[in-house]
Amino acid sequence: MPQEKPDLRSLSEPVRFKRALTLVLMTLVLPGSAQIVAGSKRAGRYAWRIVAGLVAIAVFLILLGLVWRSGTINLLARPGTLRTVQVLLIVLAIGWAALFVDAYRLGQPLTLERNHRLATSILDGVMVLVVAGALIYASTIVNTQRDLVASIFGNGQKSKAEHGRYNVLLLGGDSGADRIGTRPDSITLASIDADTGRTVLIGLPRNLAKVPFPAGTAMAKQFPDGFQWNNCGAECLINAIYTYASNHKDLFPGDPNPGVTATRQAVQAVTGLKVNYFVLIDLAGFRNLLDAVGGITLDIGKRVPIGGGSSPIKGYIEAGKDRHLDGYHALWFARSRAESSDYERMARQKCVMSAMLNQLSPQTVLTKFQGIAKASKQVVQTDIPAGELGTFTDLALDAKKLPVSSFSAVPPLIHTGDPDFELIRTKVAEAIGKSEALDKAGSGGDGKKPSTPSSSTSKPTTGTTKKPSKTSSPSNSPTKPATGVDDVASICKA
């Protein structure tokens, strides 16, 4: 038997107006409730079922995230999942808007006086624009996330943690016409505890000479005595390995990125650690990323020139506490060579990386996601597979709660022109051991990981027991020696 429409003419004007507003607001709070009360109960029940299903999915994901955060992020970060969410948000926006329009109709606005009818119409229109607009905007964010994952993260091979640690090679290079990464300006290995996220940054100076390679590799066969300048020219330093390998692709048949491969192998031999993944950062584009997140704040112990070298000094980034730097000034702070050594520069770069890790909040990511995503696609290349995105996001969230420690293989401890690679590997192991000891102490002394990692790469072909000599460094070694190589706080603090 068809439902009879209620006759509202018997109700007073204020009651009819209140009823019309209530139906619209009911649709905002619980979609379909207006239809249950005054319209098609069948349509209202369908809406309720959809809402209940979405709430159930949300509760399930929240509970899953509490017990398995990385797996939940991996699930939600999949391009297929993101595409499904995007379509669902658009459909939900259209359906909810239709329910608002129907709730307005059920309020019988033609029975209201002019001012009340106008107020009801405005309220319903605002609800449609706000709710549907928010859902459509959310769908664009999801689409941007899907595009970001697809453009940066690929289907690379998953690499397991070695001795409970992930080691990620961070390469920073200046871009230009075909120049991104061709001569890395910054070489840092981030060693991350796979359980706690506690991170050690291992800095290698770009002028490190006589670098060995793991036995059996093409570069080890080409340079059995290490990457020395008497073999390949006066600039055979670690930052030139990328260029050399890129220019000799025949040594790496089928490898789409021989420069990264060779640099990765060198870092493994120098540090004694397996390199799981690499991240190549375009330092020029990094400025846009810093601007997108609103800049960073640092305590600066020494003023830093803007410019210098082949161009005149244009000004200074002055020393002081809580100095906020936008992308332009943060990039110069990290890159400037004038009036300082390469080793001070390495310390500044560590400060910038630590500040990005510690100061980038989830709220910033959410509110500025579009700009961050756009900048990131121009800045970052990596072989971290999309399936590992959740793992590293999870570790990054944990790492934000912990201090970042560091070790730099620089003078006076290490003579870059004739390095003692065995000493470097020993100091790297000590730095990681101290970091792991903090977690072991925090767990009540029952940590499962050993206090120092064992080497996970093949031994290099040369340079394992040499002591530092007093021979001169190659031509582009810095002329100003550094002291206090790990006293980063005297230079800057994130």
Secondary structure, DSSP 8 states (H G I E B T S, - for coil): -------GGGS-HHHHHHHHHHHHHHHHHSTTHHHHHHS-HHHHHHHHHHHHHHHHHHHHHHHHHHH-HHHHHHHHHSHHHHHHHHHHHHHHHHHHHHHHHHHHHHT-GGGS-HHHHHHHHHHHHHHHHHHHHHHHHHHHHHHHHHHHHHHH-B-------BTTEEEEEEEEE--STT-TTSS-SEEEEEEEETTT--EEEEEE-TT-BSB--BTTSHHHHH-TT-B-HHHH-TT-BGGGHHHHHHH-GGGSTT-S-HHHHHHHHHHHHHH-----EEEEEEHHHHHHHHHHTT-EEEEESS-EEEEETTEEEEEEE--EEEEEE-HHHHHHHHH--TTS-HHHHHHHHHHHHHHHHHH--HHHHHHTHHHHHHHHHHHEEE--BGGGHHHHHHHHHHHTTS--EEEE--TTTS-TTS--HHHHHHHHHHHHHHHHHHHHHHTTS---S-SS----S--BSS-SS---------TTS-SS--S-TT-GGGTEE-
